[in-house]
Structures are given as C-alpha cells and as structure tokens.
Amino acid sequence: MTRYGYFLASEEFSPAQLLDQARSAEQAGFDCLAISDHYHPWIDEQGQSAFVWTVIGALAQVTSLPVTTFVTCPTVRMHPAVNAQAAATAGVITQNRFRFGVGTGEALNEHVLGDAWPAADVRLEMLEEAVQVMRNLLTGDEVTHRGRHYTVENARLYTVPDEPVPIHVSGFGPKAAALAGRIGDGFVTMTPDEELVGQFRRSGGGHKPVLGGLKVCWGTDREEAVKTVHRMWPTQFLPGELGQVLPTPAHFEQASTLVTRESVAEGTVCGDAVHEHARALSAYADAGFDEVYVGQIGPEQQGFFDFYRSEVLPGLRAN
C-alpha cells in the first residue's frame, strides 16, 4: 500500500515553521516526512535555507514519523566521510527512522566553496564512489579509501545506529535510475514516470521502495494560489539542466522570468478541488511509487493540513 508523506521545504520556511509543520503532518495522518537539503534557496523570495542536519535533530524530538532527505548531495560541499557521520547520528537520534536520500546535486548549493562543477556523467561517478565510502563508514568499521575522487584515512564512526541507514538514490533520467537500481536501497524521483521506475527495478532495484512527490498550493481562491506558486516556486518549471547548472538565486530569478502564470496554473495543483489533489497523488501510486510526498506552497499551512486530514488522505487510502 502506498504511504503518503509531507515534504518540508527548507528553502521556504524557518526551522521553527518546519517543526510546526512536522507536528501538524503527524496529526493530520501523514505517514512520513521528507526534507530538502540546500545551502541556498532557489530564489530570494523563498527566503530560507537552514542546515538540514540540525533540523533533523530537532524533528526527532517533536515527531515519531520517519524522515528522509530529499535529497542531499554528498559529493562536493561536504565530503562523503562527513556526510556519513551526519547520517549515522541522524539514524541514532531518530531511533532508526532516518533514510538518507542522495543525489548529484545542483551548482546552486555545491559551488559555494569554489570547487568546479563537474559534468553530469562525472557527478554520477562521484556519487557512486561517495555511496561506497559512506556505506563502509556506516558499518562502524575503520575505513581507509583511496579512490578516483575521494580519500579517507583511518576514519571510523563511533556513533552508529544498530540498523544500517538506508541510502535512497535520486535520479531524473535513465542513467541515474540505473545507478539507483545498482547501488541504492531505494529510488527518489519527482515525476510519476512509470518508465523510470521500471528502469530502476530492471537495473537491480527489484522491489526496493520508490519515493517521489510534488508541491501543491491549497487555498479557497485558486487564482491567488496560482499567484503564490508563480511568486514562490517558478523554478519548478525551468526546462532541461538549468536547475543543475545555474549557480545563484539571482540566476534562477532571471531564468524564472520566462515562466508564465499560465504554465504554473497548468502544471501545479492549486485551489481546493479534492479530486485534483487526489488525482495528482494517485498518479504516483499508479506509476509504482511506494511513498508519495506532498508539500504546501505558501502560508496556508493549517488549512492545507485540515483539508488533507478530512478530504484527501481518507479517499486515497480507501482506493
């Protein structure tokens, strides 16, 4: 049976707001949480970007729901050995309710130390090596590794959970889906693409979980909701590799001038029509997803949670 989770947008909300949303999500009947890991927001209008590992520690104190990073890039801004320590501690403090979502990342977050931003194939290669390093360290054994991209010497994690932290690999194309099938404990992708799910499963993913989701904007005035999405999250509609290669929020703001309200209205669930929300989430379940996460854009958080608790989640689970 498909599980339904809430997506915590670190780029849009403060730590205190994220904690409030996590509490509300559990009260509304959501099964799990996902949280973004960014150094910058996509655009300045979003206005936030807290350190995800601190927030995960706080989440462990206010909710019993599982939490997954959607997703961490463990290859450039932070060395895989440091990411492994962060993930291990998250696994301990959440009592084995943490899942580590990883991906190849975006220049927006990863260029901040002045490192070159590699080509897509190199980023996939780096991710594969990083996952190997992190898996070795998460055992609690001493690790020395000298690879093409990373060196680790005599490193050992002393605080590790009693169950291995699952590593879910993100991907948006066939190469990344195949890599996820080969090295991941699960697959993360943001569109209900049945072919990508099939690629993951054929490449070794088998019956491992597939996770994904979408953002919506609940509100009683659909036009106002469309305006909110257009103001806060136009970046969702940028084509091609722009999301991976643009380096600053200012660049994303420039590119987002090409996004129209019409495209937002067509591509985002806005308003309070139950069937539109349910249909959007059901598309993921129909494509073979095991977990579907939904995030509410804008300030109408409590209205969203009341709506999903009473109108959307019961219908999804009845089908």
C-alpha positions in Angstrom: 0.0 0.0 0.0 1.3 3.5 -0.9 2.3 5.6 2.0 1.7 9.4 1.9 4.2 11.9 3.4 4.6 15.6 3.9 7.5 17.5 2.3 9.3 20.1 4.4 10.7 22.8 2.2 13.8 24.1 3.9 14.1 26.8 1.2 10.8 28.5 2.1 10.3 28.0 5.9 12.3 28.7 9.0 13.3 25.9 11.3 10.5 26.7 13.8 8.0 26.6 11.0 9.3 23.3 9.7 8.9 21.8 13.2 5.4 23.1 13.4 4.6 21.6 10.0 6.1 18.2 11.1 3.8 18.2 14.1 0.8 19.1 12.0 1.6 16.5 9.4 1.6 13.7 12.0 -1.7 15.0 13.5 -3.2 15.1 10.0 -2.4 11.4 9.4 0.6 11.6 7.1 2.9 8.6 7.3 6.3 10.1 6.9 8.4 13.2 6.2 10.9 14.4 3.6 13.1 17.4 3.9 15.2 19.3 1.4 18.9 19.9 1.9 20.0 23.2 0.5 22.7 25.8 1.1 20.7 28.5 -0.8 17.0 28.8 -1.6 16.2 28.7 -5.3 15.2 32.4 -5.3 15.4 35.1 -2.7 11.6 35.2 -2.4 11.7 31.9 -0.7 14.0 33.4 1.9 15.3 30.4 4.0 17.8 27.6 3.9 18.7 26.1 7.3 21.3 23.5 7.9 19.3 20.3 7.5 21.2 18.1 10.0 20.3 20.5 12.9 16.7 20.5 11.8 16.6 16.7 11.6 17.9 16.5 15.2 15.0 18.8 16.2 12.5 16.8 14.2 13.4 13.7 16.1 12.2 15.4 19.3 8.8 16.6 18.0 7.5 13.8 15.8 7.7 10.0 15.6 7.5 10.0 11.8 10.3 8.7 9.6 12.3 11.4 7.8 14.2 11.3 4.5 16.4 13.9 3.0 15.1 14.9 -0.5 18.0 15.0 -1.3 21.5 15.5 0.0 24.4 15.9 -2.5 27.2 14.1 -0.7 29.9 14.8 -3.2 31.2 18.4 -3.2 30.1 20.8 -0.5 30.6 18.2 2.2 32.9 15.2 1.9 31.3 11.8 2.0 33.0 10.9 5.2 31.4 13.9 6.9 28.0 13.1 5.4 28.3 9.6 6.7 28.8 10.9 10.2 25.8 13.2 9.9 23.6 10.3 8.5 24.8 7.9 11.3 24.0 10.4 14.0 20.6 11.1 12.4 19.9 7.4 12.4 20.7 7.2 16.1 18.8 10.2 17.2 15.7 9.2 15.2 15.9 5.7 16.5 16.3 4.2 13.0 13.7 6.4 11.5 16.1 8.2 9.2 16.6 7.4 5.5 19.4 9.1 3.5 18.3 10.4 0.2 21.3 11.3 -2.0 21.8 12.8 -5.5 24.2 14.5 -7.8 23.1 18.0 -6.6 23.0 21.4 -8.1 25.6 24.1 -8.7 23.4 26.4 -6.7 24.4 24.7 -3.5 27.6 22.9 -4.3 29.8 25.6 -5.9 30.0 27.7 -2.7 33.5 26.6 -1.8 34.8 27.5 -5.2 35.1 23.9 -6.5 34.5 23.3 -10.2 31.0 22.0 -11.0 31.5 18.7 -12.9 29.7 17.4 -16.0 26.7 15.2 -15.4 28.5 11.9 -16.1 31.3 12.8 -13.7 28.7 13.7 -11.0 27.2 10.3 -11.3 30.6 8.7 -11.0 31.3 10.8 -7.9 28.0 9.8 -6.4 28.7 6.1 -6.8 32.1 6.4 -5.1 30.6 8.6 -2.3 27.9 6.0 -1.6 30.6 3.3 -1.4 32.6 5.4 1.1 29.5 6.1 3.2 28.3 2.6 3.3 31.7 1.4 4.5 31.8 4.0 7.2 28.2 3.4 8.4 29.3 -0.1 9.5 31.3 1.4 12.3 34.5 -0.2 11.0 37.7 1.7 10.4 37.9 2.8 6.8 40.8 3.8 4.5 39.9 4.6 0.9 41.9 6.0 -1.9 39.7 6.4 -5.0 39.4 8.5 -8.0 37.6 11.3 -6.3 37.9 10.8 -2.5 40.5 9.9 0.0 39.7 8.6 3.5 42.4 7.7 6.0 41.8 5.7 9.2 38.3 7.0 9.7 35.8 5.3 12.0 32.3 6.3 13.1 31.8 5.5 16.8 28.2 6.7 16.9 26.2 4.5 14.5 22.7 3.2 14.6 22.0 -0.5 15.3 20.4 -0.8 11.8 22.1 0.4 8.6 20.8 3.7 7.4 19.1 3.1 4.0 20.5 5.1 1.2 18.0 6.1 -1.4 19.5 7.4 -4.7 17.8 10.2 -6.6 17.6 10.4 -10.4 15.7 12.1 -13.2 16.9 10.2 -16.2 17.6 6.6 -17.3 21.3 6.7 -16.3 20.6 7.9 -12.8 17.7 5.4 -12.5 20.0 2.6 -13.5 22.6 3.8 -11.0 20.0 3.9 -8.2 19.0 0.3 -9.1 22.6 -0.8 -8.9 23.7 0.9 -5.6 20.6 2.3 -3.9 18.3 0.9 -1.1 15.6 2.9 -2.9 14.9 5.4 -5.7 13.8 9.0 -5.4 12.4 10.8 -8.4 10.0 13.7 -8.7 7.8 12.9 -11.6 5.3 9.9 -11.9 7.3 8.3 -14.7 6.5 4.6 -14.9 9.4 4.1 -17.3 11.9 5.5 -14.9 10.5 3.3 -12.2 10.9 0.3 -14.5 14.5 1.3 -15.3 15.3 1.3 -11.6 13.7 -2.0 -11.0 15.3 -3.7 -14.0 18.7 -2.4 -13.0 18.7 -4.1 -9.7 16.1 -2.1 -7.7 13.7 -5.1 -7.7 11.1 -4.5 -5.0 13.0 -1.7 -3.2 11.0 1.4 -2.4 10.4 4.2 -4.9 9.8 7.7 -3.4 8.7 10.9 -5.0 6.2 13.7 -4.8 5.1 17.2 -5.7 4.2 20.6 -4.4 0.7 22.0 -4.3 -0.9 25.2 -3.2 -4.1 24.7 -1.3 -6.4 27.7 -1.0 -10.1 28.7 -1.4 -9.1 31.2 -4.1 -7.5 29.3 -6.9 -6.2 32.4 -8.7 -4.5 33.6 -5.5 -2.9 30.2 -5.1 -1.6 30.3 -8.7 -0.1 33.7 -8.0 1.6 32.3 -4.8 3.2 29.5 -6.8 4.3 31.8 -9.5 5.9 34.1 -7.0 7.5 31.5 -4.7 8.3 28.4 -6.9 8.6 29.3 -10.6 11.8 27.4 -10.7 9.8 24.1 -10.8 9.1 24.9 -14.4 12.5 25.7 -15.7 13.5 23.3 -18.6 16.4 20.9 -19.1 19.5 21.1 -16.9 19.1 24.7 -15.8 18.2 23.5 -12.3 21.6 21.7 -12.1 23.9 24.3 -13.6 22.7 27.8 -12.6 24.9 29.0 -9.7 23.0 31.6 -7.7 19.4 32.6 -6.7 19.8 35.7 -8.9 20.4 33.5 -11.9 17.3 31.5 -11.1 15.3 34.7 -10.7 16.5 35.8 -14.2 15.5 32.4 -15.8 12.2 32.4 -14.0 11.0 35.5 -15.8 10.4 33.1 -18.7 7.8 31.2 -16.6 4.2 32.3 -17.1 1.3 32.1 -14.7 -0.5 30.0 -17.4 2.2 27.4 -17.2 2.0 27.4 -13.4 -1.8 27.0 -13.5 -1.4 24.1 -15.9 1.4 22.4 -14.0 0.5 22.8 -10.4 -2.4 21.7 -8.3 -3.9 24.9 -7.0 -7.1 25.5 -5.0 -9.4 23.3 -3.0 -10.8 20.8 -5.5 -10.4 17.4 -3.7 -10.4 15.4 -6.9 -7.4 17.4 -8.4 -5.3 16.9 -5.3 -6.2 13.2 -5.1 -5.6 12.7 -8.8 -2.1 14.2 -8.7 -1.0 12.0 -5.8 -2.7 8.9 -7.3 -0.6 9.3 -10.5 2.5 8.4 -8.4 0.8 5.4 -6.9 -0.3 4.3 -10.3 3.2 4.6 -11.6 4.5 2.2 -8.9 5.7 4.6 -6.2 5.7 3.3 -2.6 5.8 6.7 -0.9 4.4 10.0 -2.2 5.2 13.3 -0.6 3.3 16.5 -0.9 4.4 20.0 0.1 2.2 23.0 0.6 3.5 26.2 -1.0 2.8 29.5 0.9 1.4 30.4 4.2 -1.9 28.5 4.3 -0.4 25.6 6.1 -3.2 24.8 8.7 -5.9 25.0 6.0 -3.9 22.5 3.9 -3.4 20.1 6.8 -7.1 20.3 7.7 -8.1 19.7 4.1 -5.8 16.7 3.7 -6.8 15.2 7.0 -10.5 15.3 6.3 -10.8 15.3 2.5 -7.8 13.9 0.7 -6.0 11.2 2.7 -9.1 9.2 3.6 -10.1 8.9 0.0 -6.6 7.9 -1.2 -6.4 5.2 1.4 -9.8 3.9 0.5 -8.9 3.2 -3.1 
